[in-house]
Amino acid sequence: MQRTFAVTFAVLAFTFLTFAQNDLPTFKAEAASAFVWGEDNPSGAASSSIRDPVTGNAIHKLSHAGIEVSSRAGFEFIGLGEAGELLSFTTTIVNNTNSALSVRPGGASADGHLALPLSVVPTKKGLGKKEREQAWELARMHCFSSGFFPNQTFFLPNASSKVFTVTPKTALTVSFVTKDPRNYSVRCSMEGCYPKGTIRFSVTVNTTDFVFVWPGRAVVYCGR
């Protein structure tokens, strides 16, 4: 439903570069117009969920007035000898209206902690030392190198204000990769591993945030 939603997704695109990843900033209450998956209203957006025909994993959808936004969430461990996990979100925006849509990153959080986008590159060759330290190669991220998620278009930290355009009767698929900002954020058991708590991700379409709320158990492991 469209309502006043007390999160900072609407302004995160302007604050991505404000904090370092380890600063663990938290969300502050601030009004923003949003549709939230699972919180429907006859006059607002409609939520639905389908299974990916290839992986069998959940795809969540929010639809409103000719706009359909669908999202998938996954995670993987960074690698041997390195602490932390990568969270990945792939979102498809389908424009069934007669007007062009603007799309930009709304934001992501893990249990209220701001999760900043990572710089994703095909290769680090040609990058300066500082850029190399902050960049992640696609080949290192199994969620993308394996084809689990598409790897063509990303929201990037050095282009947080970039606006993508979706022309009428077309679609755009874009991904967002971040490092979980929490310490000890994954729980493992005989049933497998999954992030603790609640993960949130949104994209802003025109002036409205489409917000997807993922319980940790629903975030799919797509690592090796």
Phi and psi in degrees as GROMACS dihedral restraints (atoms count N, CA, C in turn):
[ dihedral_restraints ]
;  ai    aj    ak    al  type     phi  dphi    fc
    3     4     5     6     1   -86.5    20    10
    4     5     6     7     1   125.9    20    10
    6     7     8     9     1  -162.1    20    10
    7     8     9    10     1   178.8    20    10
    9    10    11    12     1   -79.2    20    10
   10    11    12    13     1   120.7    20    10
   12    13    14    15     1  -119.6    20    10
   13    14    15    16     1   122.3    20    10
   15    16    17    18     1   -84.1    20    10
   16    17    18    19     1    68.5    20    10
   18    19    20    21     1  -141.4    20    10
   19    20    21    22     1   169.8    20    10
   21    22    23    24     1  -102.1    20    10
   22    23    24    25     1    21.4    20    10
   24    25    26    27     1   -55.3    20    10
   25    26    27    28     1   -37.5    20    10
   27    28    29    30     1   -66.3    20    10
   28    29    30    31     1   -21.3    20    10
   30    31    32    33     1  -111.9    20    10
   31    32    33    34     1     1.0    20    10
   33    34    35    36     1   -65.0    20    10
   34    35    36    37     1   -30.2    20    10
   36    37    38    39     1   -61.4    20    10
   37    38    39    40     1   -22.3    20    10
   39    40    41    42     1   -97.0    20    10
   40    41    42    43     1    -1.7    20    10
   42    43    44    45     1  -122.5    20    10
   43    44    45    46     1     4.1    20    10
   45    46    47    48     1   -56.3    20    10
   46    47    48    49     1   -37.0    20    10
   48    49    50    51     1   -91.2    20    10
   49    50    51    52     1     2.9    20    10
   51    52    53    54     1   -79.0    20    10
   52    53    54    55     1   -33.0    20    10
   54    55    56    57     1  -116.4    20    10
   55    56    57    58     1   147.1    20    10
   57    58    59    60     1   -78.7    20    10
   58    59    60    61     1   155.7    20    10
   60    61    62    63     1   -60.0    20    10
   61    62    63    64     1   -32.8    20    10
   63    64    65    66     1   -86.4    20    10
   64    65    66    67     1    -0.7    20    10
   66    67    68    69     1   -74.3    20    10
   67    68    69    70     1   -17.3    20    10
   69    70    71    72     1    49.4    20    10
   70    71    72    73     1    53.2    20    10
   72    73    74    75     1   -67.0    20    10
   73    74    75    76     1   153.6    20    10
   75    76    77    78     1  -116.6    20    10
   76    77    78    79     1   161.0    20    10
   78    79    80    81     1   -68.4    20    10
   79    80    81    82     1   142.4    20    10
   81    82    83    84     1  -112.9    20    10
   82    83    84    85     1   147.7    20    10
   84    85    86    87     1   -65.4    20    10
   85    86    87    88     1   125.3    20    10
   87    88    89    90     1  -156.3    20    10
   88    89    90    91     1   135.5    20    10
   90    91    92    93     1   -70.3    20    10
   91    92    93    94     1   139.1    20    10
   93    94    95    96     1  -151.9    20    10
   94    95    96    97     1   146.2    20    10
   96    97    98    99     1   -78.7    20    10
   97    98    99   100     1   127.8    20    10
   99   100   101   102     1  -152.3    20    10
  100   101   102   103     1   150.8    20    10
  102   103   104   105     1  -107.3    20    10
  103   104   105   106     1   131.2    20    10
  105   106   107   108     1  -116.3    20    10
  106   107   108   109     1   126.9    20    10
  108   109   110   111     1   -60.3    20    10
  109   110   111   112     1   132.2    20    10
  111   112   113   114     1    90.4    20    10
  112   113   114   115     1    -5.1    20    10
  114   115   116   117     1  -121.4    20    10
  115   116   117   118     1    74.5    20    10
  117   118   119   120     1   -90.8    20    10
  118   119   120   121     1   163.9    20    10
  120   121   122   123     1  -150.9    20    10
  121   122   123   124     1   143.0    20    10
  123   124   125   126     1   -53.5    20    10
  124   125   126   127     1   -27.7    20    10
  126   127   128   129     1   -96.5    20    10
  127   128   129   130     1     1.1    20    10
  129   130   131   132     1  -118.1    20    10
  130   131   132   133     1  -146.7    20    10
  132   133   134   135     1   -81.0    20    10
  133   134   135   136     1   157.1    20    10
  135   136   137   138     1  -109.5    20    10
  136   137   138   139     1   129.8    20    10
  138   139   140   141     1   -96.0    20    10
  139   140   141   142     1   146.0    20    10
  141   142   143   144     1  -153.2    20    10
  142   143   144   145     1   167.8    20    10
  144   145   146   147     1  -145.1    20    10
  145   146   147   148     1   134.0    20    10
  147   148   149   150     1  -127.1    20    10
  148   149   150   151     1   170.3    20    10
  150   151   152   153     1  -102.7    20    10
  151   152   153   154     1   132.5    20    10
  153   154   155   156     1   -59.7    20    10
  154   155   156   157     1   124.9    20    10
  156   157   158   159     1   -65.3    20    10
  157   158   159   160     1   -19.9    20    10
  159   160   161   162     1   -90.1    20    10
  160   161   162   163     1   -50.1    20    10
  162   163   164   165     1   -97.1    20    10
  163   164   165   166     1   -21.7    20    10
  165   166   167   168     1    80.5    20    10
  166   167   168   169     1     3.8    20    10
  168   169   170   171     1   -88.2    20    10
  169   170   171   172     1   160.6    20    10
  171   172   173   174     1   -72.1    20    10
  172   173   174   175     1   139.4    20    10
  174   175   176   177     1  -119.7    20    10
  175   176   177   178     1   120.3    20    10
  177   178   179   180     1   -95.0    20    10
  178   179   180   181     1   139.5    20    10
  180   181   182   183     1  -127.2    20    10
  181   182   183   184     1   143.5    20    10
  183   184   185   186     1  -125.0    20    10
  184   185   186   187     1   126.8    20    10
  186   187   188   189     1  -125.7    20    10
  187   188   189   190     1   139.7    20    10
  189   190   191   192     1  -162.3    20    10
  190   191   192   193     1   126.0    20    10
  192   193   194   195     1    49.9    20    10
  193   194   195   196     1    45.4    20    10
  195   196   197   198     1    86.1    20    10
  196   197   198   199     1     2.0    20    10
  198   199   200   201     1  -111.8    20    10
  199   200   201   202     1   126.9    20    10
  201   202   203   204     1  -121.4    20    10
  202   203   204   205     1   124.9    20    10
  204   205   206   207     1  -120.1    20    10
  205   206   207   208     1   123.0    20    10
  207   208   209   210     1  -120.5    20    10
  208   209   210   211     1   150.4    20    10
  210   211   212   213     1  -143.8    20    10
  211   212   213   214     1   145.4    20    10
  213   214   215   216     1  -126.6    20    10
  214   215   216   217     1   150.3    20    10
  216   217   218   219     1  -130.6    20    10
  217   218   219   220     1   138.6    20    10
  219   220   221   222     1  -146.2    20    10
  220   221   222   223     1   166.4    20    10
  222   223   224   225     1  -145.6    20    10
  223   224   225   226     1   160.6    20    10
  225   226   227   228     1  -153.9    20    10
  226   227   228   229     1   154.5    20    10
  228   229   230   231     1   -75.8    20    10
  229   230   231   232     1   148.5    20    10
  231   232   233   234     1   -65.8    20    10
  232   233   234   235     1   -43.3    20    10
  234   235   236   237     1   156.8    20    10
  235   236   237   238     1   169.6    20    10
  237   238   239   240     1   -60.7    20    10
  238   239   240   241     1   132.9    20    10
  240   241   242   243     1    79.5    20    10
  241   242   243   244     1     1.1    20    10
  243   244   245   246     1  -122.2    20    10
  244   245   246   247     1   134.7    20    10
  246   247   248   249     1   -89.2    20    10
  247   248   249   250     1   148.1    20    10
  249   250   251   252     1   111.8    20    10
  250   251   252   253     1   169.3    20    10
  252   253   254   255     1  -132.5    20    10
  253   254   255   256     1   149.6    20    10
  255   256   257   258     1   -98.2    20    10
  256   257   258   259     1   134.0    20    10
  258   259   260   261     1  -106.3    20    10
  259   260   261   262     1   133.3    20    10
  261   262   263   264     1  -127.8    20    10
  262   263   264   265     1   139.5    20    10
  264   265   266   267     1  -131.3    20    10
  265   266   267   268     1   128.8    20    10
  267   268   269   270     1  -116.7    20    10
  268   269   270   271     1   128.2    20    10
  270   271   272   273     1  -127.5    20    10
  271   272   273   274     1   136.5    20    10
  273   274   275   276     1  -116.6    20    10
  274   275   276   277     1   128.2    20    10
  276   277   278   279     1  -110.6    20    10
  277   278   279   280     1   117.8    20    10
  279   280   281   282     1  -105.1    20    10
  280   281   282   283     1   125.8    20    10
  282   283   284   285     1  -105.3    20    10
  283   284   285   286     1   100.8    20    10
  285   286   287   288     1  -101.3    20    10
  286   287   288   289     1    19.8    20    10
  288   289   290   291     1   -97.2    20    10
  289   290   291   292     1  -178.6    20    10
  291   292   293   294     1  -100.0    20    10
  292   293   294   295     1     8.6    20    10
  294   295   296   297     1  -126.1    20    10
  295   296   297   298     1   153.6    20    10
  297   298   299   300     1   -70.6    20    10
  298   299   300   301     1   146.3    20    10
  300   301   302   303     1  -111.0    20    10
  301   302   303   304     1   143.7    20    10
  303   304   305   306     1  -100.9    20    10
  304   305   306   307     1   138.5    20    10
  306   307   308   309     1  -131.7    20    10
  307   308   309   310     1   130.7    20    10
  309   310   311   312     1  -144.3    20    10
  310   311   312   313     1   162.2    20    10
  312   313   314   315     1   -66.4    20    10
  313   314   315   316     1   134.3    20    10
  315   316   317   318     1   -87.7    20    10
  316   317   318   319     1   -48.9    20    10
  318   319   320   321     1   151.3    20    10
  319   320   321   322     1   173.5    20    10
  321   322   323   324     1  -144.5    20    10
  322   323   324   325     1   152.1    20    10
  324   325   326   327     1  -150.9    20    10
  325   326   327   328     1   155.1    20    10
  327   328   329   330     1  -126.8    20    10
  328   329   330   331     1   110.5    20    10
  330   331   332   333     1    51.5    20    10
  331   332   333   334     1    40.2    20    10
  333   334   335   336     1    87.8    20    10
  334   335   336   337     1    -9.3    20    10
  336   337   338   339     1   -87.3    20    10
  337   338   339   340     1   127.5    20    10
  339   340   341   342     1   -59.6    20    10
  340   341   342   343     1   130.7    20    10
  342   343   344   345     1  -111.6    20    10
  343   344   345   346     1   114.4    20    10
  345   346   347   348     1   -85.5    20    10
  346   347   348   349     1   147.3    20    10
  348   349   350   351     1   -70.9    20    10
  349   350   351   352     1   146.2    20    10
  351   352   353   354     1   -95.8    20    10
  352   353   354   355     1   156.1    20    10
  354   355   356   357     1   -83.9    20    10
  355   356   357   358     1   120.2    20    10
  357   358   359   360     1  -110.8    20    10
  358   359   360   361     1   126.1    20    10
  360   361   362   363     1  -133.4    20    10
  361   362   363   364     1   152.3    20    10
  363   364   365   366     1   -64.8    20    10
  364   365   366   367     1   -37.5    20    10
  366   367   368   369     1  -153.8    20    10
  367   368   369   370     1   152.6    20    10
  369   370   371   372     1   -88.6    20    10
  370   371   372   373     1    -3.5    20    10
  372   373   374   375     1   -60.1    20    10
  373   374   375   376     1   132.8    20    10
  375   376   377   378     1    89.5    20    10
  376   377   378   379     1    -7.3    20    10
  378   379   380   381     1   -86.7    20    10
  379   380   381   382     1   150.4    20    10
  381   382   383   384     1   -71.4    20    10
  382   383   384   385     1   169.1    20    10
  384   385   386   387     1   -57.7    20    10
  385   386   387   388     1   -47.1    20    10
  387   388   389   390     1   -65.0    20    10
  388   389   390   391     1   -40.9    20    10
  390   391   392   393     1   -65.7    20    10
  391   392   393   394     1   -38.0    20    10
  393   394   395   396     1   -63.2    20    10
  394   395   396   397     1   -36.6    20    10
  396   397   398   399     1   -67.9    20    10
  397   398   399   400     1   -28.2    20    10
  399   400   401   402     1   -98.4    20    10
  400   401   402   403     1    -6.9    20    10
  402   403   404   405     1   -98.4    20    10
  403   404   405   406     1   151.9    20    10
  405   406   407   408     1  -121.2    20    10
  406   407   408   409     1   130.1    20    10
  408   409   410   411     1   -83.5    20    10
  409   410   411   412     1   141.9    20    10
  411   412   413   414     1   -57.6    20    10
  412   413   414   415     1   -35.9    20    10
  414   415   416   417     1   -64.6    20    10
  415   416   417   418     1   -22.9    20    10
  417   418   419   420     1   -83.3    20    10
  418   419   420   421     1   -13.5    20    10
  420   421   422   423     1  -106.8    20    10
  421   422   423   424     1   103.6    20    10
  423   424   425   426     1   -64.1    20    10
  424   425   426   427     1   -30.9    20    10
  426   427   428   429     1   -57.3    20    10
  427   428   429   430     1   -28.7    20    10
  429   430   431   432     1  -103.6    20    10
  430   431   432   433     1   -41.6    20    10
  432   433   434   435     1   -65.6    20    10
  433   434   435   436     1   -26.2    20    10
  435   436   437   438     1   -82.4    20    10
  436   437   438   439     1   -11.5    20    10
  438   439   440   441     1    88.4    20    10
  439   440   441   442     1     3.4    20    10
  441   442   443   444     1   -59.8    20    10
  442   443   444   445     1   -43.8    20    10
  444   445   446   447     1  -117.7    20    10
  445   446   447   448     1   148.9    20    10
  447   448   449   450     1   -67.8    20    10
  448   449   450   451     1   150.0    20    10
  450   451   452   453     1  -123.5    20    10
  451   452   453   454     1    29.7    20    10
  453   454   455   456     1   -89.6    20    10
  454   455   456   457     1   -43.3    20    10
  456   457   458   459     1  -130.2    20    10
  457   458   459   460     1   134.4    20    10
  459   460   461   462     1  -134.7    20    10
  460   461   462   463     1   149.8    20    10
  462   463   464   465     1   -80.3    20    10
  463   464   465   466     1   127.3    20    10
  465   466   467   468     1  -119.9    20    10
  466   467   468   469     1   152.0    20    10
  468   469   470   471     1   -66.5    20    10
  469   470   471   472     1   -32.2    20    10
  471   472   473   474     1   -85.5    20    10
  472   473   474   475     1     7.2    20    10
  474   475   476   477     1  -140.7    20    10
  475   476   477   478     1    37.8    20    10
  477   478   479   480     1   -64.7    20    10
  478   479   480   481     1   -22.4    20    10
  480   481   482   483     1   -94.0    20    10
  481   482   483   484     1    -0.4    20    10
  483   484   485   486     1   -64.7    20    10
  484   485   486   487     1   137.5    20    10
  486   487   488   489     1  -112.8    20    10
  487   488   489   490     1   124.4    20    10
  489   490   491   492     1   -87.7    20    10
  490   491   492   493     1   148.3    20    10
  492   493   494   495     1  -115.0    20    10
  493   494   495   496     1   132.1    20    10
  495   496   497   498     1  -114.0    20    10
  496   497   498   499     1   109.3    20    10
  498   499   500   501     1   -72.8    20    10
  499   500   501   502     1   161.8    20    10
  501   502   503   504     1   -55.9    20    10
  502   503   504   505     1   140.1    20    10
  504   505   506   507     1    64.5    20    10
  505   506   507   508     1    26.6    20    10
  507   508   509   510     1  -129.6    20    10
  508   509   510   511     1   179.2    20    10
  510   511   512   513     1  -138.8    20    10
  511   512   513   514     1   156.0    20    10
  513   514   515   516     1  -130.8    20    10
  514   515   516   517     1   133.6    20    10
  516   517   518   519     1  -115.6    20    10
  517   518   519   520     1   125.5    20    10
  519   520   521   522     1  -138.7    20    10
  520   521   522   523     1   145.6    20    10
  522   523   524   525     1  -116.8    20    10
  523   524   525   526     1   156.3    20    10
  525   526   527   528     1  -133.5    20    10
  526   527   528   529     1   124.2    20    10
  528   529   530   531     1  -119.9    20    10
  529   530   531   532     1   136.0    20    10
  531   532   533   534     1  -145.7    20    10
  532   533   534   535     1   162.2    20    10
  534   535   536   537     1   -96.9    20    10
  535   536   537   538     1   132.6    20    10
  537   538   539   540     1   -57.3    20    10
  538   539   540   541     1   121.0    20    10
  540   541   542   543     1   -77.4    20    10
  541   542   543   544     1    -4.5    20    10
  543   544   545   546     1   -93.0    20    10
  544   545   546   547     1   154.3    20    10
  546   547   548   549     1   -87.2    20    10
  547   548   549   550     1   143.1    20    10
  549   550   551   552     1    51.4    20    10
  550   551   552   553     1    56.4    20    10
  552   553   554   555     1   -94.3    20    10
  553   554   555   556     1    -4.2    20    10
  555   556   557   558     1  -114.7    20    10
  556   557   558   559     1   138.0    20    10
  558   559   560   561     1  -110.6    20    10
  559   560   561   562     1   131.9    20    10
  561   562   563   564     1  -119.7    20    10
  562   563   564   565     1   144.1    20    10
  564   565   566   567     1  -150.1    20    10
  565   566   567   568     1  -171.6    20    10
  567   568   569   570     1   -62.7    20    10
  568   569   570   571     1   -22.9    20    10
  570   571   572   573     1   -85.0    20    10
  571   572   573   574     1    -6.9    20    10
  573   574   575   576     1   120.1    20    10
  574   575   576   577     1  -172.4    20    10
  576   577   578   579     1  -112.0    20    10
  577   578   579   580     1   149.0    20    10
  579   580   581   582     1  -160.5    20    10
  580   581   582   583     1   155.4    20    10
  582   583   584   585     1   -65.0    20    10
  583   584   585   586     1   147.1    20    10
  585   586   587   588     1   -77.7    20    10
  586   587   588   589     1   164.6    20    10
  588   589   590   591     1    67.6    20    10
  589   590   591   592     1  -146.5    20    10
  591   592   593   594     1  -126.2    20    10
  592   593   594   595     1   134.0    20    10
  594   595   596   597     1  -109.6    20    10
  595   596   597   598     1   134.8    20    10
  597   598   599   600     1  -123.6    20    10
  598   599   600   601     1   142.8    20    10
  600   601   602   603     1  -146.4    20    10
  601   602   603   604     1   144.4    20    10
  603   604   605   606     1  -145.8    20    10
  604   605   606   607     1   155.2    20    10
  606   607   608   609     1  -121.1    20    10
  607   608   609   610     1   150.2    20    10
  609   610   611   612     1  -103.3    20    10
  610   611   612   613     1   118.0    20    10
  612   613   614   615     1  -108.4    20    10
  613   614   615   616     1   115.9    20    10
  615   616   617   618     1    57.0    20    10
  616   617   618   619     1  -107.6    20    10
  618   619   620   621     1  -117.2    20    10
  619   620   621   622     1    11.6    20    10
  621   622   623   624     1  -117.6    20    10
  622   623   624   625     1   134.1    20    10
  624   625   626   627     1   -83.9    20    10
  625   626   627   628     1   132.5    20    10
  627   628   629   630     1  -104.1    20    10
  628   629   630   631     1   108.7    20    10
  630   631   632   633     1  -106.5    20    10
  631   632   633   634     1   129.9    20    10
  633   634   635   636     1  -114.9    20    10
  634   635   636   637     1   126.3    20    10
  636   637   638   639     1  -108.7    20    10
  637   638   639   640     1   119.7    20    10
  639   640   641   642     1  -116.1    20    10
  640   641   642   643     1   114.0    20    10
  642   643   644   645     1   -60.6    20    10
  643   644   645   646     1   145.4    20    10
  645   646   647   648     1   -51.8    20    10
  646   647   648   649     1   -37.9    20    10
  648   649   650   651     1   -64.9    20    10
  649   650   651   652     1   -20.2    20    10
  651   652   653   654     1   -89.8    20    10
  652   653   654   655     1    -6.4    20    10
  654   655   656   657     1   -85.1    20    10
  655   656   657   658     1   119.9    20    10
  657   658   659   660     1   -80.1    20    10
  658   659   660   661     1   137.2    20    10
  660   661   662   663     1   -79.3    20    10
  661   662   663   664     1   121.3    20    10
  663   664   665   666     1  -124.5    20    10
  664   665   666   667     1    23.9    20    10
  666   667   668   669     1   -83.4    20    10
  667   668   669   670     1  -170.4    20    10
